[in-house]
Every structure is written in structure tokens, then in C-alpha cells.
Amino acid sequence: MAIFDFMKKVLLIVTILTFSCNSSQKTVVKDAIPNESNTGPVTFASTITEDELKEHLYTYASDEFEGRDTGKPGQKKAVQYIKAEYESLGIPALKSNGDYFQKVALSISKVPIGKIIINGKSFLQGEDFLTFSKTDWQISDVVYVAYGIEEGDYSDYADLDVTNKMVLMKSGEPKNEDGSYVISGSDEKSIWSNMSESIGKRMELASEKGAAGVLYYDPDNFSRYKRYYEFMKKNNSGRMQLRAEANDNSLILLNDDFVNNLYPKLKESDTPIPFSTSIDFQIESADTIIDSENVAAILKGSEKPDEYLVISSHLDHIGVTADGQINNGADDDGSGTVAMLEIAEAFKNAADKGVGPKRSIVFLHVTGEEKGLLGSKYYTDYEPLVPLESTVANLNIDMIGRIDPKRSGNRNYIYLIGSDKLSTELHELSELVNTKYTGLELDYTYNDENDPNRFYYRSDHYNFAKNNIPIIFYFNGTHEDYHRPGDTPDKINYDLLKNRSQLIFHTAWEVANREDRLLVDKASK
């Protein structure tokens, strides 16, 4: 599971509604391949064994792989291991040139250095303003957009062109003459007054409007931002990001002196207006370049080769602690990785018997999940190796080898998240497959839209879901060894890992072999 940054660029935490499960229907698997013979799914699912899962995991989550930290030597060993397994199975690379690796260019954003000059007066990074990305250009056009809000009938951007310009805005939200809030229409503040969420919304809106960057004044929280800046500077630490996004629009947080020199009317005025001034940004990057890769293989469909089911898991983990202890990541996500290898082998056995899947199955092992879902984001947002519009579903596996100590009841369970988010048919199919083949307890605790953990958008399936691709996220919950050196192969429940892997195989089998692709009857939010 990924570690989340406090900020977007600095402190963006996305919130999204999750959902509750629907009831089952028995019609959705009517055209699946039967299992009454030795060429049915039960036969091939039985090739997923505890012994083979254990053999894979004791290697993949061994000290030799050094915790598989993104871009580090241990992660390079991991991708070579995965590649070698697909080669030995005879499952080809997804890329037509035979390369199993999809290069994912990353960088670690360090605290930049420099200054901003306004009409000849210098303001220093870390004192007068704070930013976490380089900006090295000159501008003369700034647009003051008051609160930088657009919602319902209210817009601070009305009749303004901010394309390729810096926008200046302040925290808070507009009020009516009687003191009530314009957005909520009541005495209650809206999300635009929430520090951690509103800054991300403002950044996203400014980007959609074409702005080059945001100059943001929040006097109540500038000291809090500065503490975070000082922490990053002291620890020489930074956020890993896709290199393709490293030059996204800038966020620059301003103190009083900066604002008084740039636009003294800001504190009193709520009237958006463009103005001209000379600003010279001299902020240099100190980023570190990282190279990593996804691993992608494919079994071509026999009847519908241009429709794709993507099965995914993340191949990375968090590496070595400061005192030299290895975080082996046996459950997170060694369990998902080896499950995928066994599922792939089962499908290849079926194909060799002449009952390969009707649709193509993509086996996608993604990097950078622990750094913010970066490998899957690169795949969906920048370089889909198969068309997203032809991708019928994503089954994502992230931690399926342990038991959640907070949970009571049947140990033979799995948490399902997102199965009903976009496709009622997928949810119903999943329920029926489990009843027909595996009999696990399907637990929807973390599918609750009020779940404070928000697991729905904390693993790689989210990057598919946001593109209206139906997903299921398979998850055993966290435990005392989550992101700790104690997450080792000896603590895995291999009988449960086998049962859960077989459930995913059966679900994939039904999705890949049904006559019609899954109906998307709900829109992503």
C-alpha cells in the first residue's frame, strides 16, 4: 500500500467517495465456460498451490531483494525475477518489440533553492515564500482571482483569461453581506475553507483554467507550511514523482511582506482583476533522477483479442530502514506479485489445452505504488500499452497473505473494495463466482463510503477506476507488520493466499470468457 504525501506538490490529499455493495443476480455468469471437465476452470485453478506460492515468495521477499525500493538495486532484481518467470511460462511481453519492461521515468523532488524578484526587490525561498518545485522564468502578467473558487453559480474566474499566467489567490471563501457563506448558503463553511483539501482543489481548478502557476496567500497556515519545508530541507528528503509531471504548474506560498509588495489590495479586495508587474523567478531544482519500470506480459484472447482484462499488483516496497533493517514486503505486495505469477501460469495451462481466454489478459506489475501509485498512473495517464477504452476491467491485488487482527469471524475471508463502484455486473459476477467456486467470506467493510482509511484510492486500481474502467481491489487489511521489517515470508498464511488467488483466477476467468463485456452503468466520481 502506498505512503501518501501531505501535499499535492506539497500537500494534496485527494478525497473520493466510496460505496456500498449491491445484491447478487444469477444471470451475469450465464455464458462462462463450464467447469465439468478437465478443461474447466477448477482444473486450472488447482494448479495454484501453497507450495509454489511459498517458493516464489521466499525468493521474492528475501533479503537478497533489499526491500525492492523503487529505483534501487533490489527493485531491479525484482523486475528481472518477474520477467524470467514469464519467459519460462512462455507468456510473451505485452510490448510488440518483446520488451517486458515499460520504462517509468521518475524524479525525487528536493527542496529547491533561489529567490523571486518583484520590481527589483528580492524575496528569499524559505523566508518570504515557500515552493517545492523549480520556476525559472519571467512574467509581467498576474491575475488576482480572489479566493480562486468556482462552484455552482459562483466563479472567481468569470470573464478572466488566465492562460499561461500566474494567478494570485488567498485562502478562505466569500461571504454574503449578512455574514453567511456564499458557497454553502448558510453559516457553515464549505470544503474551500478546509486547509488540506482546498489547496488541492484550487490548484486543480487553476490548472484546468490554463494557469502557469499559483501564488497563494494563507497567513493562518504559512508557519505550518514552513515547518514542513524546514523538515524536508533538514532531512534532504523529497517526494518521488513522475518526471513527466515535474514541471507542472507551480505552487508558491506567500508571507505578508511578499503580498504587500506584490498586490497590497489583496487582503481587503474580493474583486478579481488582472494586473501587470515584473516578476523574475530564479528558483533552481535540486531533483534527483530515478529510473524504474513496470513489467507487462499478455495472453492473447482467442475470440476477442482486442478487448483486455488487466490484472495488476505492485512490485515495489519501501526498502531498507535508516538503521539497516530490510523491509521485505512479503505481504505488501509480495503476496500480490506471486499470486499474479501463479494466476498467469494457470491461464497459460488453460491456453496450452486449447481453452485460452476469449479476451486478452494483461499481467501488469507496476512500480512506484509506494511513492504514490506512480507506475499505474504512468500506464493509464501517459502510456497505456493497450487502449483504455478497450480495457474491460482491472483486478488489482495488494496484500492478500495475512489476516487483519482487527477483524473477527471466519479467517477464510478477503476484503473487496470497489466491485460495485462502476459496474453492477462486475459486483454480481464476483459474488456468484465466489459462491460457485471458492466460498470465501467477502468482507465489504472498507467499501463503506465513510471508511476513514479511504483504501479505495490507495492502490493501483484507482488509476483505472478514474478512467471508468470497472475494478475490484483484493485486500487482507493492515497488520502490525505493515511497512515494517516484520513483514516476512514466514508470517504469510499460505492456505489463505492460495484460496484468495484462486478466487481472483476464477473471477478473471469469468470476466475474460463471458460473451458481453461488462456493462459500466455508474460514472466515476
PASE-711400 format. One record per residue (C-alpha): residue in one letter; z, x negated, y. Coordinates in steps of 0.001 Angstrom, whole numbers, padded with zeros to 6 digits, always signed. Layout:
REM PASE-711400
AZXY ...
***
This chain:
REM PASE-711400
M+000000+000000+000000 A-000841-001210+003476 I+001537-002619+006092 F+000931-000696+009348 D+000816-002240+012805 F+002917-000758+015595 M-000064-000615+017952 K-003769+000158+017896 K-004996-003114+019220 V-001282-003231+019728 L+000488-000070+018674 L-001817+002688+017411 I-000328+004735+014576 V-002686+007473+013535 T-001159+010785+012571 I-003093+013237+010500 L-002211+016469+008767 T-001945+016504+005030 F-001978+019518+002929 S-000609+021593+000063 C-002125+022245-003308 N-004168+025226-004408 S-004151+027192-007654 S-006355+026359-010615 Q-009570+028027-011744 K-011092+027532-015171 T-014702+027668-014101 V-015097+024297-012435 V-015485+022197-015591 K-017752+024585-017413 D-020671+022150-017575 A-018781+018979-018515 I-019770+017067-021648 P-017742+018329-024646 N-015354+016034-026493 E-015522+017410-030017 S-017439+014420-031405 N-017046+010655-031412 T-019273+010527-028344 G-016917+012642-026225 P-014527+011527-023504 V-011427+011455-025719 T-013027+008760-027891 F-013828+006582-024906 A-010542+007244-023129 S-008755+005944-026222 T-010241+002502-025555 I-007898+002284-022550 T-004891+000713-024244 E-001493-000597-023286 D-002259-003991-024812 E-005437-004548-022807 L-003865-003335-019569 K-000944-005676-020180 E-003190-008632-020970 H-005148-008128-017762 L-002078-007643-015589 Y-000100-010618-016880 T-003024-012734-015707 Y-003941-010888-012527 A-000358-010661-011255 S+000650-014142-012395 D+001922-016926-010153 E-001489-018574-010511 F-002920-015917-008174 E-000309-016697-005493 G+000200-013091-004425 R-003517-012529-003637 D-003021-012683+000128 T-006189-011660+001964 G-008489-014630+002516 K-006157-017080+000766 P-006957-019118-002404 G-005123-016630-004625 Q-007305-013794-003406 K-010388-015901-004146 K-009143-016322-007719 A-008662-012559-007917 V-012233-011712-006927 Q-013592-014274-009367 Y-011491-012728-012136 I-012810-009240-011348 K-016392-010461-011170 A-016080-012254-014510 E-014763-009089-016164 Y-017725-007003-015013 E-020119-009703-016116 S-018506-009795-019558 L-018747-005999-019803 G-022404-006079-018853 I-021845-003877-015810 P-024144-005130-013041 A-023363-005781-009404 L-023886-002903-007006 K-025973-005034-004662 S-029588-005313-005769 N-029564-009106-005426 G-026970-009377-008203 D-024133-010459-005922 Y-020877-008719-006826 F-019317-009710-003503 Q-019598-007802-000252 K-018547-010236+002459 V-015941-008807+004834 A-015548-010928+007947 L-012014-010784+009325 S-010008-012417+012057 I-006332-012727+012884 S-005777-011742+016477 K-003317-014125+018058 V-001768-013624+021472 P-004495-014614+023950 I-003878-016788+026990 G-005119-016569+030565 K-004974-014677+033808 I-006614-011896+035824 I-007670-012491+039423 I-007776-009489+041774 N-009411-010166+045128 G-008404-013811+044858 K-004793-013242+043718 S-003841-014418+040211 F-001787-012410+037731 L-000472-014060+034580 Q-000686-012915+030965 G+002783-012259+029605 E+004295-011705+033033 D+002206-009384+035194 F+000182-007864+032388 L+000037-007841+028592 T-003018-007776+026376 F-003745-008627+022773 S-007491-009247+022931 K-009722-011582+024894 T-011553-010415+028008 D-013744-012909+029805 W-015932-011018+032244 Q-016012-009985+035885 I-016206-006426+037197 S-016342-004695+040524 D-016217-001065+039397 V-012994+000619+038301 V-012454+004325+037704 Y-008996+005745+038229 V-008651+008573+035689 A-005056+009576+036472 Y-003471+010309+033065 G-006648+009688+031070 I-006319+013049+029324 E-008892+015574+028151 E-007714+018641+026265 G-008795+022270+026409 D-009933+023171+029918 Y-008229+020129+031433 S-010078+016820+031893 D-009333+013721+033947 Y-012894+012605+033202 A-014666+015617+034716 D-017774+014583+036695 L-016978+010884+036260 D-019207+008231+034701 V-017064+005520+033135 T-019784+003887+031019 N-019165+000124+030754 K-016415+000348+033381 M-012708-000320+033272 V-010607+002823+033518 L-007206+002750+035153 M-004642+005296+033982 K-000937+005978+033893 S+001479+007342+031315 G+002789+010887+031301 E+000889+014125+031771 P+000069+016593+034558 K+002416+019328+035711 N+001895+022657+037429 E+003499+023423+040780 D+006382+025200+039024 G+007167+022050+037039 S+005741+023245+033724 Y+003309+021067+031813 V-000397+021801+032170 I-001359+020904+028594 S+001362+022873+026793 G+001575+025638+029403 S+005350+025507+029068 D+008379+023340+029778 E+007664+021400+026580 K+005902+018045+026756 S+002762+017568+024670 I+001745+014675+022423 W+000334+012984+025537 S+003915+012134+026516 N+004656+010506+023162 M+004537+006747+023736 S+003413+005555+020321 E+000787+008243+019732 S-000582+008992+023189 I-001713+005476+023970 G-003938+005538+020914 K-005354+008934+021927 R-006051+007643+025423 M-007768+004530+024064 E-009902+006568+021683 L-010910+009025+024391 A-011798+006244+026836 S-013908+004585+024147 E-015722+007861+023431 K-016492+008139+027147 G-018071+004671+027056 A-015378+002751+028951 A-015281-001017+028543 G-011500-001088+028522 V-008245+000481+029667 L-005849-000692+032365 Y-002640+001182+031524 Y+000483+001638+033618 D+003629+002721+031762 P+006662+001492+033736 D+009161+003093+031354 N+007913+001095+028382 F+006444-002128+029816 S+009583-004053+028826 R+009278-002740+025278 Y+005657-003890+025063 K+006715-007243+026442 R+009346-007730+023717 Y+006623-007168+021130 Y+004376-009644+022965 E+007141-012264+023043 F+007812-011756+019339 M+004157-012314+018481 K+003934-015341+020757 K+007103-016915+019373 N+006075-016381+015758 N+002425-017279+016383 S+001581-014156+014425 G-001240-011703+014834 R-002889-008636+013417 M-005729-009046+010962 Q-008776-007030+011930 L-012427-006648+011141 R-014330-009267+013079 A-016879-006576+013937 E-014142-004833+015930 A-012596-007909+017508 N-014406-007275+020801 D-013598-003580+021039 N-012611-002182+024418 S-009578-003974+025840 L-006132-002536+026409 I-004273-004186+029287 L-000719-003107+030086 L+000288-003492+033737 N+003501-004093+035649 D+004359-002777+039136 D+003124-005783+041086 F-000261-005660+039375 V-000683-001931+040087 N+000419-002277+043713 N-002310-004838+044273 L-004981-003038+042278 Y-004508+000607+043339 P-001379+001377+045359 K-002068+005143+045322 L-001683+005363+041536 K+001991+006353+041431 E+001574+009325+043755 S-002007+010433+043117 D-003214+012568+040225 T-006770+012700+041566 P-009320+010741+039505 I-011680+008643+041600 P-013918+005595+041213 F-013276+002601+043469 S-014572-000921+043933 T-012608-004142+043744 S-013166-007672+042484 I-011515-008365+039128 D-012069-011586+037223 F-010709-011509+033657 Q-010005-015009+032362 I-008313-014207+029054 E-009194-016500+026171 S-008966-015672+022478 A-006845-017664+020057 D-008015-015747+016983 T-008215-017300+013518 I-011364-016525+011488 I-010866-015292+007898 D-013497-014704+005214 S-012858-012246+002420 E-014828-009960+000141 N-014944-006636-001652 V-016138-006596-005261 A-018584-003859-006236 A-020212-003012-009591 I-022207+000012-010744 L-023103+002020-013820 K-026335+003830-013023 G-026422+007545-013733 S-028708+008822-016471 E-029811+012038-014716 K-028592+011850-011107 P-028661+008128-010316 D-028823+008743-006566 E-025517+010590-006498 Y-022409+008402-006625 L-018788+008651-007637 V-016745+005780-006168 I-013605+004650-007983 S-011539+002293-005843 S-008431+000147-005731 H-007383-002735-003539 L-007456-006261-004912 D-005199-007972-002360 H-001449-008206-001914 I+000912-009887+000579 G+001010-013453-000757 V+003956-015855-000561 T+007186-015434+001402 A+008301-017922+004035 D+010708-019488+001538 G+008037-019893-001142 Q+008589-016828-003347 I+005426-015264-004736 N+004846-011556-004240 N+002900-010943-007445 G+001992-007333-006662 A+001879-006182-010280 D+002208-002534-009295 D+000744-002926-005784 D-002070-002955-006632 G-002464-004977-009805 S-001920-001743-011704 G-004841-000060-009943 T-007075-003076-010397 V-006577-003387-014150 A-006813+000395-014573 M-010237+000234-012972 L-011347-002546-015305 E-010287-000506-018323 I-011901+002669-016957 A-015114+000726-016360 E-015039-000566-019926 A-014578+002972-021267 F-017599+004218-019303 K-019656+001237-020460 N-018757+002007-024072 A-019996+005546-023498 A-023226+004304-021922 D-023807+001975-024863 K-023501+005001-027153 G-026139+006843-025133 V-023746+009119-023229 G-023579+007306-019953 P-022560+009287-016869 K-025123+011620-015322 R-024179+010362-011858 S-023834+006728-010923 I-020311+005335-010855 V-019417+002647-008322 F-016420+000463-009121 L-015203-000754-005732 H-012381-003285-005435 V-011539-003636-001746 T-009890-006404+000215 G-007619-006211+003240 E-005846-002981+002311 E-002515-004604+003030 K-003781-005523+006505 G-004847-002022+007499 L-007410-000667+004984 L-009923-003203+006277 G-012150-003676+003215 S-012689+000039+002685 K-013179+000552+006410 Y-015858-002129+006436 Y-017529-000447+003460 T-017555+003048+004983 D-017976+002255+008687 Y-020206-000810+008712 E-021973-001482+005418 P-021986+001336+002864 L-023656-000106-000228 V-024675+003403-001286 P-025262+006278+001160 L-022083+008079+002157 E-023958+011382+002183 S-024807+010799-001486 T-021221+009924-002437 V-019756+012961-004195 A-016126+011825-004419 N-013700+008917-004267 L-010901+008462-006788 N-008506+005886-005347 I-005854+004133-007429 D-002952+002441-005661 M+000272+001770-007586 I+000337+003621-010917 G+002523+001402-013127 R+006100+002197-012150 I+008493+005128-011698 D+009749+006341-008338 P+013574+006042-008529 K+013933+008909-006054 R+012154+011260-008428 S+013862+013313-011126 G+012276+015039-014090 N+009514+014132-016509 R+008799+010366-016443 N+005220+011081-017548 Y+004074+012057-014064 I+001763+010962-011262 Y+001754+011820-007578 L-001549+013322-006454 I-002424+013224-002789 G-005462+014757-001129 S-007092+016516-004049 D-007301+019800-002126 K-007961+018333+001313 L-011745+018677+001367 S-012810+020312-001884 T-011090+023191-003629 E-013301+022482-006645 L-012044+018919-006965 H-008433+020057-006946 E-009088+022734-009550 L-011104+020337-011691 S-008263+017790-011541 E-005724+020371-012671 L-007853+021565-015571 V-008698+018043-016714 N-005017+017194-016883 T-004224+020359-018830 K-007110+019755-021222 Y-006659+016046-021894 T-003505+014317-020712 G-000650+016712-019904 L+000979+014662-017170 E+003202+016298-014611 L+001094+016364-011451 D+003520+015977-008575 Y+002342+017053-005095 T+005482+016029-003198 Y+003616+013600-000957 N+000749+016016-000473 D+003003+018060+001805 E+001635+018087+005357 N+005198+017489+006608 D+005741+014398+004470 P+007112+011779+006906 N+005604+008947+004822 R+002064+010157+005609 F+000748+008490+002460 Y-002488+010435+002829 Y-003843+007925+005280 R-002056+004843+003956 S-004529+003762+001307 D-008263+003219+000999 H-009243+006795+000131 Y-008646+007707+003778 N-011791+005895+004929 F-013816+008073+002549 A-011968+011270+003457 K-012626+010819+007156 N-016329+010906+006220 N-015905+014289+004489 I-016020+012767+001008 P-013578+014530-001368 I-010823+012249-002603 I-007869+012002-004942 F-005217+009360-004359 Y-003236+008444-007512 F+000200+007003-006756 N+003529+006496-008527 G+005622+006231-005348 T+007510+003271-003971 H+010452+001495-005599 E+012948-001279-004948 D+010333-003990-005592 Y+007734-002592-003179 H+006356-005543-001172 R+008947-007856-002718 P+008810-010766-005158 G+010304-008485-007822 D+007019-006590-008304 T+006198-008416-011534 P+004242-007502-014704 D+007330-007264-016905 K+008549-004235-014927 I+005412-002167-015483 N+005648+000915-017727 Y+002512+000254-019746 D+002604+003575-021568 L+002530+005369-018211 L-000134+003030-016871 K-002276+003907-019878 N-001680+007669-019552 R-002436+007670-015851 S-005549+005529-016337 Q-006807+007933-018975 L-006248+010878-016615 I-008354+009154-013968 F-011044+008342-016532 H-011212+011975-017665 T-011362+013205-014073 A-014126+010723-013282 W-015986+011802-016426 E-015944+015444-015364 V-016964+014697-011778 A-019787+012421-012906 N-021135+014801-015550 R-020838+018284-014029 E-024126+019969-013215 D-023496+020502-009496 R-021916+018036-007136 L-018528+019032-005804 L-018576+021583-003029 V-016999+020419+000223 D-015515+023628+001554 K-012994+022200+004012 A-013632+019983+007016 S-011795+016706+007570 K-009379+016580+010496 
***
